[in-house]
């Protein structure tokens, strides 16, 4: 097995590993956003509706990072 074969094997699987690593960031981000929203509602229950709307917007932007990771995998696959 020469160096060219080894590089071909690594590059074939690196996209899957890359997406797995790219999904860690949004998962942590969503956890932080939801946790802070729960904390905010616990402190001021009257702001629940406003905080919930902001939470969903934050989750949407955070999950966009995961979709960018998926798209990057398909763009550079080839």
Secondary structure, 3 states (H helix, E strand, C coil): CCHHHHHHHHHHHHHHHHHHHHHHHHHHHHHHHHHHHHHHHHHCHHHHHHHHHHHHHHHHHHHHHHHHHHHHHHHHCC
